[in-house]
Amino acid sequence: MNAPVQTAFSTVDAIRNEVIAAANLPLKRAITLPRHAYIDEDYFRFECETVLKAGWICIAHVSQLKEAGNFLALDLLGDPLVVVRDKSGAVRVLSRVCAHRAMDLMPEGFGFARAGSANVFTCPYHHWIYNLDGSLRGCPQMQGAEEFDKKDWRLTAFRCEVWHGFVFVNPNGKASPLAEQYADFGRAIAPWHTDEMEVVIAMEWDCEFNWKVMIENWMESYHHLGAHSATLNPMMPGENTWTEPEHSYFVHAHLPFTDAHKGDLSNPCKPRSGFTAIEGLSEAEQSEWGLYLGYPCFMFLTMPDRVLWYRLQPVAAGRCKLVTSTLIPHENLSRPGLAETIAAETKLLRDFHMEDMMVNTAVQRGLGSGTAVRGRLSHLEEPVWLIQRYLAARAKIAMAERGLSTHERDSM
């Protein structure tokens, strides 16, 4: 008898079982995930449905949508989207797929703006016109279509919420509200008043690595000792960083400054780069970077004078798009020499971002090799272990939704 052919789904189940097994290990025995969790396209599609589309994904900040008609166009997990502030002032996330013949209203690569201002959205194919709330406004030469009513044909709306000034979308529409998921997260970042901040730096990156490679690297500071040895490690050594006990929907790590760096920041006679320090922060908040991952992929960092936000758009098993953004308090906008400060900070950010891009790309290449082994994790990589536990929890939920018992799953 011939051996049964292994289906794509059984491969996904095998990878998922390994993810769950890894997450069940205590931190002191933690290991990396199997390499196929980062390179298998079927597993990537599984994660899209069970992890990414099931969660809240941050796609914009309100400072990018100040006035009615302001919009951003982006593609997310196979869906062409437009984020827009409508004429009532509400922020909406709409599909860009025309309700007539399914054309993308703003196809990327054909000269359509990815950000700007509009009074309506017009499909360039047959000139159907939509209001900013997604309702159909005009559809030429449709008078011969029987029982056709414009009210029935609108752009699909996605569930969205604005949380601390950030716009999130929940693609499958089933997640619990952000106010519940991120309650403790919100209290921790409240002193920064991010809803009143302004995006002043945004850099786009086309990344040849898996989305999990990005979030794992983002959250662990062990790599300060290597990748950032000349940039970040001197002022916040990796060995001094620590991670809070497990939160249900986010990870919070602390990156304290050295005493020497804190002295430099407090010395009025020493020239200081950066933006105006944020008022009202505690001494502890002024003395560290606060590193966060809101599941599944909201990457957020607090600093004494700004916050960083990374918009992550997973594309394939080995590819994602990234926008790295810097936000500062609004009062900085009238500061003398702001343009020069932004230019200098952009260069510094690009330099250390490039260090991360190099290691992430190299890790993905290593994962593609049959010689890659399951490595052990340091205690400084606790955030990686916590991410594993979140992914495993999502995998178990997916298993339960399929109605599989543990025995049935393992026998597949």
Buried (B, 14 or more C-beta within 10 A) or exposed (E): EEEEEEEEEEBBBBBBBBBBBBBEBEBEEBBBBBBBBBBBEBBBBBBBEBBBBBBBBBBBBBBBBEEBBBBBBBBBBEBBBBBBBBEEEEBBBBBBBBBBEEBBBBBEEEEBEEBEBBEEBBBBEEEBBBBBBBEBBEBEEBEEEEEEEBEEBBBEEBBBBBBBBBBBBBBEEEBEEBEEBBBEBBEBBEBBBBEBBBBBBBEEBEBBBBBBBBBBBBBBBBBBBEBBBEBBBEBBBBEBBBBBEEBEBBBBBBBBBBEEBBEBBEEEEEEEEBBBBBEEBEEEBBBBBBBBBBBBBBBBBBBBBBBBBBBBBBBBBBBBBBBBBBBBBEEBEEEEEBEEBBEEBBEEBBEBBEBBBEBBBEBBEEBEEEEBEEEEBBEBBBBBBBBBBBBBBBBBEBBEEEEBEEEEBEEE
